[in-house]
Amino acid sequence: MLLTLPFPNIDPEIFAIDLFGFHLALRWYALAYIAGLVIGWRIVVRMMRRTDIWGGEAPTTAEKTEDLLTWLVLGVVFGGRIGHVLFYNPEILQHPADILKVWEGGMSFHGGFLGVVVAVFIFTKINKISFWSLADALVVVAPIGLFLGRIANFIKPELWGRPTNVPWAVYFPDPVAMTCPDTWLTLCTRHPSQLYEAALEGIVLGLVLFLLAYRRGLLKFPARATAIFFFGYGISRVLVEGFRQADAQFVTPDNPFGHVVLGMTQGQLLSLPMVVIGLILFGWTLRKT
């Protein structure tokens, strides 16, 4: 067997207490959401104090942006959970009370993203702010949350990759991940697809947006940063889905890769429209300028 990466057996729960019959715990995944939102929000507040990156007056004041965090939290939590139910587990609709059980896991990026779009749209209308300018600021910091979220997926572990024997493969300590259909593998080692996504969606996309915003005046053209984010995230997700184990509900003995339509997984189907929207939006910004 080739060299494999040892899995860092970190407890998914940072700390936990049992109180009045309830098990209360702070998990890495929850911490990733909290840290990503707070760090991103504080950076956006600082961006609103800069005039050079906007080519003039910022779209709003830092004081108004202080109220944005609550809206973002609501958009991420409700959108992410509803997206998970509709896109991946519609059977939960048969038990409506289970929709609110976020602590049991199950959040969709695409749903959370749509939730944030709705929340930001309402926020900008109430405060009379340019929707596209605020959206541009948010997508510049969004890769921070994406990076932290994927690292938390790796620690849990969940959303692992397909079986492989590449030198950097990982042996995930999960009964499902240990079950490998390929008998040619001594151990069921898998692609650390969570780390692939953290690298592409978090580090690469984040650096591109940050450098363009702070060094190349990207924020001077409303909606252009949003267009690049749509395209960049969509492409990253489509590529990584080729290494990621499909969701269990889409996998059958006759369909081991979980293809849904035209040889694509559910994640790829949900990400392709983002690529198209990004291209169309970028073309629209070019016509405006």
TABELTA-V198822 format. One record per backbone hydrogen bond with DSSP energy under -1.0 kcal/mol. CO is the residue of the C=O (numbers start at 1). NH is the residue of the N-H. If there is no record, write none. Layout:
BEGIN
CO_NH ; CO_NH
END
This chain:
BEGIN
7_9 ; 8_10 ; 12_28 ; 15_26 ; 17_24 ; 19_22 ; 22_19 ; 24_17 ; 26_14 ; 27_31 ; 28_32 ; 29_33 ; 30_34 ; 31_35 ; 32_36 ; 33_37 ; 34_38 ; 35_39 ; 36_40 ; 37_41 ; 38_42 ; 39_43 ; 40_44 ; 41_45 ; 42_46 ; 43_47 ; 44_48 ; 46_49 ; 47_50 ; 51_56 ; 61_65 ; 64_67 ; 65_68 ; 68_72 ; 69_73 ; 70_74 ; 71_75 ; 72_76 ; 73_77 ; 74_78 ; 75_79 ; 76_80 ; 77_81 ; 78_82 ; 79_83 ; 80_84 ; 80_108 ; 81_85 ; 82_86 ; 83_87 ; 84_88 ; 84_89 ; 89_92 ; 90_93 ; 91_94 ; 92_95 ; 95_98 ; 96_99 ; 98_101 ; 100_102 ; 101_104 ; 102_105 ; 108_112 ; 109_113 ; 110_114 ; 111_115 ; 112_116 ; 113_117 ; 114_118 ; 115_119 ; 116_120 ; 117_121 ; 118_122 ; 119_123 ; 120_124 ; 121_125 ; 122_126 ; 123_127 ; 124_129 ; 130_134 ; 131_135 ; 132_136 ; 133_137 ; 134_138 ; 135_139 ; 136_140 ; 138_142 ; 141_144 ; 142_146 ; 143_147 ; 144_148 ; 145_149 ; 146_150 ; 147_151 ; 148_152 ; 149_153 ; 150_154 ; 151_155 ; 152_156 ; 153_158 ; 160_245 ; 162_191 ; 166_169 ; 169_5 ; 170_190 ; 172_174 ; 174_178 ; 182_185 ; 187_189 ; 189_164 ; 190_170 ; 191_161 ; 191_193 ; 192_195 ; 192_196 ; 193_197 ; 194_198 ; 195_199 ; 196_200 ; 197_201 ; 198_203 ; 199_204 ; 200_205 ; 202_206 ; 203_207 ; 204_208 ; 205_209 ; 206_210 ; 207_211 ; 208_212 ; 209_213 ; 210_214 ; 211_215 ; 212_218 ; 217_220 ; 218_221 ; 221_224 ; 223_227 ; 224_228 ; 225_229 ; 226_230 ; 227_231 ; 228_232 ; 229_233 ; 230_234 ; 231_235 ; 232_236 ; 233_237 ; 234_238 ; 235_239 ; 236_240 ; 237_241 ; 239_242 ; 240_243 ; 243_162 ; 247_250 ; 248_251 ; 252_255 ; 255_252 ; 255_258 ; 261_264 ; 264_260 ; 264_261 ; 265_269 ; 266_270 ; 267_271 ; 268_272 ; 271_275 ; 272_276 ; 273_277 ; 274_278 ; 275_279 ; 276_280 ; 277_281 ; 278_282 ; 279_283 ; 280_284 ; 281_285 ; 282_286 ; 283_287 ; 284_288 ; 285_289
END
